Amino acid sequence: MPGTKRFQHVIETPEPGKWELSGYEAALPITEKSNPLTQDLDKADAKEIVRLLGQCDAEIFQEEGQVMPTYQRLYSESTLTTMVQVAGKVQEVLKEPEGGLVVLSGGGTSGRMAFLMSVSFNQLMRGLGQKPLYTYLIAGGDRNLHLNKHGGGDSDAHGPQAGLEYPPIPAPSPSSCPPLSSCHQAPFVAGQMDYCMDNPAVFLPVLVGFNPVSMARNDPIEDWSSTFRQIAERMQKLQEKQEAFVLNPAIGPEGLSGCSRLKGGSATKVLLETLLLAAHKTVDRGIEASPRCLLEILRTFERAHQVTYSQSAKIAALMKQASTSLEKKGRVHLVGWQTLGIIAIMDGVECIHSFGADFRDIRGFLIGDHSDMFNQKAELINQGSHFTFSQEDFLTSILPALTEVDTVVFIFTLDDNLAEVQTLVEQVKEKTSNIQALAHGTVGQSLPTPLKKLFPSIISIMWPLLFFEYEGNFIQKFQHELSTKWVLNTVSTGAHVLLGKILQNHTLDLRIRNSKLFWRALSMLQRFSGQPKARCIESLLQAIHFPQPLSDDVRAAPISFHVQAADKKEQVIPIALLSLLFRCSIPEAQAHLAGAPSVCEAIRSALTGPGRKRNADALETLEPALP
């Protein structure tokens, strides 16, 4: 029904889907629901995986249903109006820069996106001869940019956040940002928002997320008096006076249930870069940002989707190659130039918690100068093998140990130093023939023949020429980054699907690193076992604390206690689920798992065994309520 859409789109966006119906997995927020598009993801081949994940990404740009508008979307009038208002507040800081800051903050994927965007917009300002005004905060500190610790990659809260710091008297310094470094992200995000609202002369908080406020978590945050929903509701009230803002368009469930590194990360980038770039483009002209300006930029991101997924066959081939390397106990190394290296690092890090992967399985490297990127560079340099990310690290630690079963992907633009690319490719090719390129260029550019001949396969993404002023040139950079993110996310996700790590569209092998993942684990146990919530909690706690027997004290312990124990263990969820399905002990469940070719084969076998009856929709209310 193309006629029901208000705006002209670059891509064919899906019509509103089954997940929008009020009764669909009603106990779960949108970002935790399973996406009907990918319910058979585990049965798909590589080409079908690319197609399905591409459809999920297109939902970012989907308009609200005209007949039954359930949720506000990215293109909804209310969202565009709020984006214009926030862009106006950013302009106030840009016009009076002395002492002002734009602070981007979040946990996990959101925090890494905050880092990437602060790097980009500081580059933009330096190029204009202006003082950089962007900084970032990430839960767990800079170490979490490169290693998934301290609460995992999925924010425990409503989503990432941005804050504007106005120049009071005396002018603030970056240290006047709320001094919070909690390992759990709900306190990290909510605590900062609360602090900002209590200091309106200094801060203007902006909360970005992809659930309605009514779906935000309402369980108490440990050692604090408020719930996250209460904080978000307070911000909504203050929005009437433009003293706080909530930007929370629905973008649909993730292609992999709850895996916010995918669509959540991409939509965060699209939304914030659109409004920030609009603020920069218009402030120099002395005019306010307008919905029309936002729509122009949003369409360039739609075009990025179109251009990226036109390479589906080659993306699928790279996915199969990566999966083969991992199956043979090899590694996948993603070597990116400039900010494309940051995207590569993000993708590798996020596989650790998303799939229970080893930190060496898929790893990104940044080629280029990173001297002025980090807040706390000392946290990252010479900190051991977990923190290898630079060109020097790749040459000294990775290159000498490469084997024929490893895959190396080179990610660059045709404006990068291609002689440097060629030298590194030649060095790698002496160790492994499994090399591929992801190269971005503009129409009229081409890879030099000697470099082209080195690659057996190249994903060559050609972009139309854009004739923009200086700020507008960053649109192309943002397109390259988003396109690279989509390719790498699809490849790494698909590689793990092909390895049998996914059941339907659920990751059973994830690490329980925060309270949100604890409740997601419980949701999956209920979904696949069909057993009551109390029984599922008991089995989950047994799997977490085994071999220690469950005492009443352990059962009554706070969630953080269980999360701390679970973070040190592998395969907690599959072991708990097998224990439920076979009604057996934890050691017997471990034995079943050890004898299966993969986690998901073990579960499938248990689900389809003789006399097995289950109700996949047996989801009770998932409000946290441990005995």
C-alpha positions as CSV (number, residue, x, y, z in Angstrom):
1,M,0.0,0.0,0.0
2,P,2.5,2.6,-1.1
3,G,-0.2,5.3,-1.2
4,T,-0.5,5.2,2.6
5,K,2.9,6.7,3.1
6,R,3.3,10.5,3.8
7,F,6.9,10.8,2.5
8,Q,8.7,9.8,-0.6
9,H,11.2,7.1,0.3
10,V,14.4,6.1,-1.4
11,I,13.8,2.4,-0.4
12,E,10.7,0.3,-0.2
13,T,10.0,0.2,3.5
14,P,7.9,-2.6,4.9
15,E,4.3,-2.0,5.8
16,P,3.6,-2.0,9.6
17,G,4.0,-5.6,10.9
18,K,2.5,-8.1,13.2
19,W,4.7,-6.9,16.1
20,E,2.6,-3.7,16.2
21,L,-0.5,-5.6,17.2
22,S,-1.3,-4.9,20.9
23,G,-1.4,-8.6,21.8
24,Y,1.9,-9.6,20.2
25,E,4.3,-10.7,23.0
26,A,2.5,-8.1,25.1
27,A,4.7,-8.7,28.2
28,L,7.8,-7.5,26.3
29,P,9.0,-4.0,25.2
30,I,9.4,-3.6,21.4
31,T,13.2,-4.0,21.6
32,E,12.9,-7.3,23.3
33,K,10.1,-8.8,21.2
34,S,11.0,-11.4,18.5
35,N,10.8,-10.0,14.9
36,P,8.2,-12.0,12.9
37,L,10.3,-11.3,9.8
38,T,13.2,-13.5,11.1
39,Q,11.3,-16.2,13.1
40,D,13.0,-18.8,10.8
41,L,16.4,-17.2,10.7
42,D,18.1,-20.4,11.9
43,K,16.8,-22.3,8.9
44,A,18.0,-19.7,6.4
45,D,21.1,-19.9,4.1
46,A,23.6,-17.1,3.7
47,K,21.7,-15.2,1.0
48,E,18.4,-15.5,2.8
49,I,20.0,-14.2,6.1
50,V,21.3,-11.1,4.2
51,R,17.8,-10.5,2.8
52,L,16.0,-10.9,6.1
53,L,18.4,-8.7,8.1
54,G,18.2,-6.1,5.3
55,Q,14.4,-6.1,5.7
56,C,14.8,-5.6,9.5
57,D,17.1,-2.7,8.9
58,A,14.6,-1.1,6.5
59,E,12.1,-1.0,9.4
60,I,14.1,1.9,10.8
61,F,12.6,4.1,8.0
62,Q,9.1,2.6,8.2
63,E,6.3,5.1,8.7
64,E,3.5,4.7,11.2
65,G,0.4,2.9,10.0
66,Q,-2.1,5.3,8.6
67,V,-5.1,3.1,9.6
68,M,-4.0,2.2,13.0
69,P,-1.0,4.3,14.1
70,T,0.2,2.3,17.1
71,Y,3.7,3.9,17.8
72,Q,5.4,7.0,16.8
73,R,8.2,6.4,14.2
74,L,11.3,8.1,12.9
75,Y,9.2,10.0,10.3
76,S,6.3,10.8,12.6
77,E,5.6,14.5,13.0
78,S,6.1,14.3,16.8
79,T,9.6,12.8,16.3
80,L,10.7,15.3,13.7
81,T,9.4,18.2,15.8
82,T,11.5,17.0,18.8
83,M,14.5,16.6,16.6
84,V,14.1,20.2,15.4
85,Q,13.8,21.4,19.0
86,V,17.0,19.5,20.1
87,A,18.9,20.7,17.0
88,G,17.9,24.3,18.1
89,K,19.3,23.6,21.6
90,V,22.6,22.3,20.0
91,Q,22.8,25.5,18.0
92,E,22.6,27.6,21.2
93,V,25.8,25.8,22.4
94,L,27.5,26.3,19.0
95,K,26.6,30.0,19.0
96,E,28.0,30.6,22.5
97,P,30.8,27.9,22.7
98,E,32.7,29.3,25.6
99,G,32.2,26.7,28.4
100,G,29.5,24.7,26.5
101,L,29.7,21.0,25.7
102,V,27.7,18.4,23.8
103,V,28.0,15.2,25.9
104,L,27.1,11.9,24.3
105,S,26.8,9.1,26.8
106,G,25.6,5.5,27.0
107,G,26.5,1.9,27.8
108,G,27.8,-0.8,25.5
109,T,26.8,-0.2,21.9
110,S,25.3,3.2,22.8
111,G,28.6,4.2,24.5
112,R,30.6,3.1,21.5
113,M,28.3,5.1,19.2
114,A,28.8,8.1,21.5
115,F,32.5,7.7,21.1
116,L,32.3,7.5,17.3
117,M,30.0,10.5,16.9
118,S,32.1,12.7,19.2
119,V,35.2,11.9,17.1
120,S,33.3,12.7,13.9
121,F,31.8,16.0,15.0
122,N,35.0,17.2,16.7
123,Q,36.7,16.5,13.3
124,L,34.0,18.6,11.6
125,M,34.5,21.5,14.0
126,R,38.3,21.4,13.7
127,G,38.0,21.5,9.9
128,L,36.0,24.7,10.3
129,G,38.6,26.2,12.6
130,Q,36.3,25.9,15.6
131,K,37.0,24.6,19.1
132,P,35.7,21.0,19.4
133,L,32.7,20.9,21.7
134,Y,31.9,17.2,21.8
135,T,32.8,14.6,24.4
136,Y,31.6,11.1,25.3
137,L,31.0,8.9,28.3
138,I,30.8,5.1,28.2
139,A,29.8,2.8,31.1
140,G,32.9,1.1,32.4
141,G,35.2,3.7,30.9
142,D,37.3,3.6,27.7
143,R,38.3,0.0,28.2
144,N,34.8,-0.9,27.3
145,L,35.3,0.5,23.8
146,H,37.5,-2.5,23.0
147,L,36.4,-5.2,25.5
148,N,32.9,-6.1,26.5
149,K,33.0,-6.0,30.2
150,H,31.1,-4.1,32.9
151,G,27.5,-5.0,32.1
152,G,27.7,-6.1,28.5
153,G,26.7,-4.4,25.2
154,D,22.9,-4.1,25.6
155,S,22.0,-1.1,27.6
156,D,20.1,-2.0,30.7
157,A,18.1,1.1,30.2
158,H,15.9,2.8,27.7
159,G,18.7,3.6,25.3
160,P,21.6,6.0,24.7
161,Q,21.5,9.6,25.7
162,A,22.8,13.0,24.8
163,G,23.3,16.0,27.0
164,L,23.9,19.7,26.4
165,E,26.0,21.6,28.9
166,Y,25.3,25.3,29.0
167,P,27.9,27.8,30.1
168,P,26.9,29.0,33.6
169,I,29.1,31.3,35.6
170,P,31.7,30.1,36.2
171,A,32.0,28.2,32.9
172,P,32.0,24.4,33.5
173,S,34.6,22.0,32.4
174,P,34.1,18.5,31.2
175,S,34.6,17.3,34.7
176,S,31.3,18.9,35.7
177,C,29.5,16.0,33.9
178,P,27.8,13.7,36.4
179,P,30.6,11.7,38.0
180,L,29.0,8.3,37.4
181,S,30.9,5.2,36.3
182,S,28.5,2.5,37.4
183,C,29.1,-0.9,35.8
184,H,25.3,-1.4,35.4
185,Q,23.9,0.8,32.7
186,A,20.5,1.6,34.1
187,P,22.0,3.5,37.0
188,F,24.6,4.9,34.5
189,V,22.0,6.4,32.2
190,A,19.2,7.2,34.6
191,G,21.6,8.6,37.2
192,Q,23.0,11.1,34.7
193,M,19.5,12.1,33.5
194,D,18.4,12.6,37.1
195,Y,21.5,14.7,37.9
196,C,20.9,16.8,34.7
197,M,17.3,17.5,35.6
198,D,18.3,18.5,39.1
199,N,20.7,21.1,37.6
200,P,18.7,22.7,34.8
201,A,20.9,25.9,34.7
202,V,23.8,23.7,33.6
203,F,22.4,20.7,31.8
204,L,19.8,19.9,29.2
205,P,19.2,16.1,29.1
206,V,18.1,14.3,25.9
207,L,17.1,10.6,26.2
208,V,17.3,8.5,23.0
209,G,15.6,5.1,22.9
210,F,13.3,2.9,20.9
211,N,10.5,1.9,23.2
212,P,7.6,4.0,24.4
213,V,8.2,5.4,27.9
214,S,5.3,3.2,29.2
215,M,7.5,0.1,28.3
216,A,10.6,1.3,30.1
217,R,11.7,-0.9,33.1
218,N,9.8,-0.1,36.2
219,D,11.7,-2.4,38.7
220,P,13.8,-0.7,41.4
221,I,17.4,0.1,40.5
222,E,19.6,-1.4,43.2
223,D,20.8,1.1,45.8
224,W,18.7,3.9,44.3
225,S,15.2,5.2,45.0
226,S,13.9,5.7,41.4
227,T,13.0,3.3,38.6
228,F,14.0,4.0,35.0
229,R,10.4,4.6,33.9
230,Q,10.0,7.3,36.6
231,I,13.1,9.1,35.3
232,A,11.8,8.9,31.7
233,E,8.3,10.1,32.8
234,R,9.8,13.0,34.6
235,M,11.7,14.0,31.4
236,Q,8.5,13.7,29.4
237,K,6.9,16.2,31.7
238,L,9.8,18.6,31.4
239,Q,9.7,18.4,27.6
240,E,6.6,20.6,27.7
241,K,8.9,23.4,28.9
242,Q,11.8,22.2,26.7
243,E,13.9,21.5,29.8
244,A,14.4,17.9,28.8
245,F,13.7,15.8,25.7
246,V,12.8,12.1,25.0
247,L,13.4,10.9,21.5
248,N,12.0,7.4,21.2
249,P,10.7,6.4,17.8
250,A,9.8,2.7,17.4
251,I,11.9,0.9,14.9
252,G,10.6,-2.6,15.4
253,P,12.1,-5.6,17.1
254,E,15.7,-6.6,16.3
255,G,16.4,-9.2,13.6
256,L,18.1,-11.2,16.4
257,S,15.8,-10.8,19.5
258,G,17.0,-8.1,21.9
259,C,20.3,-7.7,20.1
260,S,20.5,-3.9,20.2
261,R,23.9,-3.8,18.5
262,L,22.0,-4.2,15.2
263,K,19.1,-1.9,14.5
264,G,19.3,0.0,17.8
265,G,22.9,1.0,17.1
266,S,22.2,1.9,13.5
267,A,19.1,3.9,14.4
268,T,21.0,5.8,17.2
269,K,23.6,6.8,14.6
270,V,21.0,7.8,12.0
271,L,18.9,9.9,14.5
272,L,21.6,11.7,16.3
273,E,23.8,12.4,13.2
274,T,20.8,13.7,11.4
275,L,19.9,16.3,14.1
276,L,23.5,17.2,14.9
277,L,24.4,17.7,11.3
278,A,21.3,19.7,10.7
279,A,22.3,22.0,13.6
280,H,25.8,22.5,12.2
281,K,24.6,23.0,8.6
282,T,22.1,25.7,9.5
283,V,23.8,27.6,12.4
284,D,26.4,29.0,10.0
285,R,23.6,30.4,7.8
286,G,21.9,32.0,10.8
287,I,18.7,29.9,10.4
288,E,17.0,27.3,12.4
289,A,17.0,23.6,11.5
290,S,13.7,22.6,9.8
291,P,11.9,19.3,9.2
292,R,12.8,19.6,5.5
293,C,16.5,19.8,6.4
294,L,16.2,16.6,8.6
295,L,14.3,14.8,5.8
296,E,17.0,15.5,3.3
297,I,19.6,14.0,5.6
298,L,17.4,11.0,6.5
299,R,17.0,10.2,2.8
300,T,20.7,10.0,2.4
301,F,20.7,7.3,5.1
302,E,17.9,5.5,3.3
303,R,20.1,5.6,0.2
304,A,22.9,4.0,2.2
305,H,20.6,1.1,2.8
306,Q,19.7,0.8,-0.9
307,V,23.4,1.0,-2.0
308,T,24.6,-1.4,0.7
309,Y,22.1,-4.2,0.2
310,S,22.5,-4.1,-3.6
311,Q,25.7,-6.0,-2.8
312,S,23.8,-8.9,-1.1
313,A,25.4,-11.7,-3.0
314,K,28.9,-10.6,-2.1
315,I,27.9,-10.0,1.5
316,A,26.6,-13.5,1.7
317,A,29.8,-14.9,0.3
318,L,31.8,-13.1,2.9
319,M,29.5,-14.4,5.6
320,K,30.1,-18.0,4.5
321,Q,33.9,-17.4,4.4
322,A,33.8,-15.9,8.0
323,S,31.7,-18.8,9.2
324,T,34.0,-21.4,7.6
325,S,37.0,-19.7,9.4
326,L,35.3,-19.8,12.8
327,E,34.2,-23.4,12.2
328,K,37.8,-24.4,11.6
329,K,38.9,-22.6,14.8
330,G,40.4,-19.8,12.7
331,R,39.9,-16.1,13.3
332,V,38.3,-13.2,11.4
333,H,40.2,-9.9,11.5
334,L,38.5,-6.7,10.4
335,V,41.1,-4.1,9.4
336,G,39.6,-0.6,8.9
337,W,41.0,2.7,8.0
338,Q,40.1,5.8,10.0
339,T,36.5,5.7,11.5
340,L,35.7,2.6,9.5
341,G,38.3,1.0,11.9
342,I,36.1,2.1,14.8
343,I,33.1,0.4,13.2
344,A,35.2,-2.8,12.8
345,I,36.3,-2.7,16.5
346,M,32.7,-2.3,17.6
347,D,31.5,-5.2,15.5
348,G,34.1,-7.6,16.9
349,V,33.7,-6.5,20.5
350,E,29.9,-7.0,20.4
351,C,30.2,-10.6,19.2
352,I,31.6,-11.5,22.7
353,H,28.4,-11.1,24.6
354,S,26.0,-11.5,21.7
355,F,27.2,-15.0,20.8
356,G,29.4,-16.1,23.7
357,A,32.3,-15.6,21.3
358,D,36.0,-15.6,22.3
359,F,37.4,-12.1,22.1
360,R,39.9,-13.3,19.4
361,D,37.2,-14.9,17.1
362,I,36.2,-11.7,15.4
363,R,38.3,-8.6,16.1
364,G,38.6,-5.1,14.6
365,F,41.6,-2.9,14.1
366,L,41.9,0.8,13.4
367,I,44.5,1.9,10.9
368,G,45.3,5.6,11.2
369,D,46.0,8.3,13.8
370,H,44.0,7.8,17.0
371,S,46.0,10.1,19.2
372,D,43.2,12.6,20.0
373,M,40.2,10.2,20.0
374,F,40.1,8.8,23.5
375,N,39.3,10.3,27.0
376,Q,41.6,7.9,28.8
377,K,44.2,6.5,26.3
378,A,46.2,5.1,29.2
379,E,43.4,2.6,29.8
380,L,44.0,1.0,26.4
381,I,47.7,1.2,25.6
382,N,50.0,-1.7,26.6
383,Q,47.1,-3.4,28.5
384,G,47.6,-6.9,27.1
385,S,46.1,-9.0,24.3
386,H,42.5,-8.1,25.1
387,F,43.2,-4.4,24.1
388,T,45.0,-4.9,20.8
389,F,43.3,-2.6,18.3
390,S,45.9,-0.4,16.5
391,Q,48.0,-0.8,13.3
392,E,51.1,-1.5,15.4
393,D,49.1,-4.2,17.4
394,F,48.1,-5.8,14.1
395,L,51.6,-5.9,12.7
396,T,53.3,-7.1,15.9
397,S,50.6,-9.4,17.5
398,I,48.3,-10.7,14.7
399,L,50.3,-10.7,11.4
400,P,53.0,-13.1,12.6
401,A,50.4,-15.6,13.9
402,L,48.0,-15.6,10.9
403,T,47.2,-19.0,9.4
404,E,45.6,-20.2,6.2
405,V,42.2,-20.8,8.0
406,D,42.0,-17.1,9.1
407,T,40.0,-14.5,7.2
408,V,41.1,-10.9,6.9
409,V,38.7,-8.2,5.7
410,F,40.2,-4.8,4.6
411,I,37.8,-1.9,4.9
412,F,38.7,1.5,3.4
413,T,37.6,4.3,1.1
414,L,39.3,5.1,-2.2
415,D,40.4,8.4,-0.6
416,D,42.5,6.6,2.0
417,N,46.3,5.9,1.5
418,L,46.0,3.1,-1.0
419,A,49.7,2.5,-1.1
420,E,49.5,1.7,2.6
421,V,46.5,-0.6,2.0
422,Q,48.4,-2.4,-0.7
423,T,51.5,-2.9,1.5
424,L,49.5,-4.4,4.3
425,V,47.4,-6.7,2.0
426,E,50.7,-8.0,0.4
427,Q,52.0,-8.8,3.9
428,V,48.8,-10.6,4.9
429,K,48.5,-12.5,1.6
430,E,51.8,-14.3,2.4
431,K,50.0,-15.9,5.4
432,T,46.4,-16.5,4.2
433,S,44.6,-16.4,0.9
434,N,41.3,-15.7,2.6
435,I,41.3,-12.0,2.2
436,Q,38.4,-9.7,1.1
437,A,37.9,-6.0,0.7
438,L,35.1,-3.7,1.5
439,A,35.9,-0.5,-0.5
440,H,33.9,2.7,-0.6
441,G,34.3,5.1,-3.6
442,T,32.4,7.7,-5.5
443,V,31.3,7.5,-9.1
444,G,34.4,8.0,-11.3
445,Q,36.9,6.5,-8.8
446,S,38.4,3.1,-9.2
447,L,40.8,0.8,-7.4
448,P,44.3,0.8,-8.8
449,T,44.8,-2.4,-10.8
450,P,47.8,-3.8,-8.7
451,L,45.6,-3.5,-5.5
452,K,42.5,-4.9,-7.2
453,K,44.4,-8.0,-8.4
454,L,45.4,-8.9,-4.8
455,F,41.8,-9.6,-3.8
456,P,39.9,-12.7,-4.9
457,S,36.7,-10.8,-4.0
458,I,35.8,-7.2,-3.4
459,I,32.6,-5.7,-2.1
460,S,32.8,-2.4,-4.0
461,I,30.3,0.2,-2.9
462,M,30.1,3.1,-5.2
463,W,28.3,6.3,-4.0
464,P,26.9,9.1,-6.1
465,L,28.7,12.4,-6.1
466,L,27.4,14.8,-3.5
467,F,27.8,18.6,-4.0
468,F,27.6,20.0,-0.5
469,E,29.3,22.6,1.6
470,Y,31.9,21.4,4.1
471,E,29.4,20.1,6.7
472,G,27.5,18.3,4.0
473,N,30.7,16.3,3.0
474,F,30.3,14.5,6.3
475,I,27.1,13.0,5.0
476,Q,29.2,10.8,2.8
477,K,31.5,9.8,5.7
478,F,28.4,8.9,7.8
479,Q,27.0,6.9,4.8
480,H,30.3,4.9,4.6
481,E,30.2,4.2,8.3
482,L,26.6,3.1,8.4
483,S,27.0,0.9,5.3
484,T,30.1,-0.7,6.8
485,K,28.2,-1.3,10.0
486,W,25.4,-3.0,8.2
487,V,27.8,-5.2,6.2
488,L,29.8,-6.3,9.2
489,N,26.8,-6.8,11.5
490,T,25.2,-8.9,8.8
491,V,28.4,-10.9,8.2
492,S,29.2,-11.6,11.9
493,T,25.5,-12.3,12.8
494,G,25.0,-14.6,9.8
495,A,28.3,-16.4,10.5
496,H,27.1,-17.4,14.0
497,V,23.6,-18.4,12.6
498,L,25.4,-20.7,10.2
499,L,27.4,-22.1,13.1
500,G,24.2,-23.1,14.8
501,K,24.3,-20.5,17.6
502,I,20.8,-19.2,17.0
503,L,17.4,-20.9,17.7
504,Q,14.7,-19.3,15.6
505,N,15.8,-15.7,16.1
506,H,17.1,-16.0,19.7
507,T,20.7,-16.2,20.9
508,L,20.7,-18.9,23.5
509,D,24.4,-18.7,24.1
510,L,24.7,-15.1,25.3
511,R,26.5,-14.1,28.5
512,I,24.3,-12.8,31.3
513,R,26.2,-9.5,31.9
514,N,23.5,-7.3,33.3
515,S,20.0,-7.4,34.7
516,K,18.3,-6.8,31.3
517,L,20.1,-10.0,30.0
518,F,19.1,-11.9,33.2
519,W,15.4,-11.1,32.4
520,R,15.9,-11.9,28.7
521,A,17.3,-15.3,29.7
522,L,14.3,-15.9,31.9
523,S,12.0,-14.9,29.0
524,M,13.7,-17.4,26.7
525,L,13.4,-20.2,29.3
526,Q,9.7,-19.6,29.6
527,R,9.3,-19.3,25.8
528,F,11.0,-22.6,24.9
529,S,10.1,-24.7,27.9
530,G,6.5,-23.6,28.4
531,Q,7.1,-24.0,32.2
532,P,6.0,-21.6,34.9
533,K,8.1,-18.5,35.7
534,A,9.0,-19.8,39.2
535,R,10.3,-23.1,37.9
536,C,12.3,-21.2,35.2
537,I,13.9,-18.9,37.8
538,E,14.9,-21.9,39.9
539,S,16.5,-23.6,36.9
540,L,18.3,-20.4,35.9
541,L,19.7,-19.9,39.4
542,Q,20.8,-23.5,39.6
543,A,22.7,-23.2,36.3
544,I,24.3,-19.9,37.4
545,H,25.5,-21.1,40.9
546,F,26.3,-24.8,40.2
547,P,28.0,-26.6,41.9
548,Q,26.9,-24.5,44.9
549,P,23.5,-25.7,46.1
550,L,20.7,-23.1,46.1
551,S,20.1,-21.8,49.6
552,D,17.3,-19.5,50.6
553,D,19.9,-16.7,51.0
554,V,21.1,-17.2,47.4
555,R,17.5,-17.2,46.1
556,A,16.8,-14.0,47.9
557,A,20.0,-12.2,46.8
558,P,19.8,-9.2,44.5
559,I,20.0,-9.6,40.7
560,S,23.5,-8.1,40.7
561,F,24.7,-11.0,42.8
562,H,23.4,-13.5,40.2
563,V,24.7,-11.5,37.3
564,Q,28.2,-11.4,38.8
565,A,28.2,-15.2,39.1
566,A,26.7,-15.7,35.6
567,D,29.2,-13.5,33.9
568,K,32.0,-15.9,34.7
569,K,30.1,-18.9,33.3
570,E,29.5,-20.2,29.7
571,Q,26.3,-21.7,28.3
572,V,24.2,-20.9,31.4
573,I,21.0,-20.5,29.4
574,P,21.2,-23.7,27.3
575,I,22.1,-25.7,30.4
576,A,19.1,-24.3,32.3
577,L,16.8,-24.9,29.4
578,L,17.9,-28.5,28.9
579,S,17.5,-29.1,32.6
580,L,13.9,-27.8,32.2
581,L,13.1,-29.8,29.1
582,F,14.5,-33.1,30.3
583,R,13.6,-32.4,33.9
584,C,17.1,-33.4,34.8
585,S,20.0,-32.2,37.0
586,I,22.5,-29.6,35.9
587,P,25.3,-32.2,35.4
588,E,23.0,-34.3,33.2
589,A,22.0,-31.2,31.2
590,Q,25.8,-30.4,30.8
591,A,26.3,-34.0,29.5
592,H,23.5,-33.6,26.9
593,L,25.0,-30.3,25.7
594,A,28.5,-31.8,25.5
595,G,27.2,-34.7,23.3
596,A,25.5,-32.4,20.7
597,P,27.1,-30.9,17.6
598,S,26.0,-27.4,18.6
599,V,24.0,-25.6,21.3
600,C,20.9,-25.2,19.1
601,E,21.0,-28.8,17.9
602,A,21.0,-29.9,21.5
603,I,17.9,-27.7,22.2
604,R,16.1,-28.7,19.0
605,S,16.6,-32.4,19.8
606,A,15.2,-31.9,23.3
607,L,12.2,-29.9,21.9
608,T,11.3,-32.5,19.3
609,G,12.0,-35.6,21.4
610,P,9.4,-38.3,22.0
611,G,6.4,-37.1,24.0
612,R,7.8,-33.5,24.1
613,K,5.0,-31.0,24.3
614,R,5.7,-27.3,24.7
615,N,4.0,-24.0,24.3
616,A,6.3,-21.5,22.7
617,D,4.0,-18.6,23.6
618,A,4.0,-19.4,27.4
619,L,5.2,-16.0,28.3
620,E,4.0,-14.9,31.7
621,T,4.4,-11.3,32.8
622,L,8.1,-10.7,33.0
623,E,8.1,-8.1,35.7
624,P,11.1,-9.0,37.9
625,A,10.0,-10.6,41.1
626,L,12.4,-13.1,42.6
627,P,11.2,-14.9,45.6
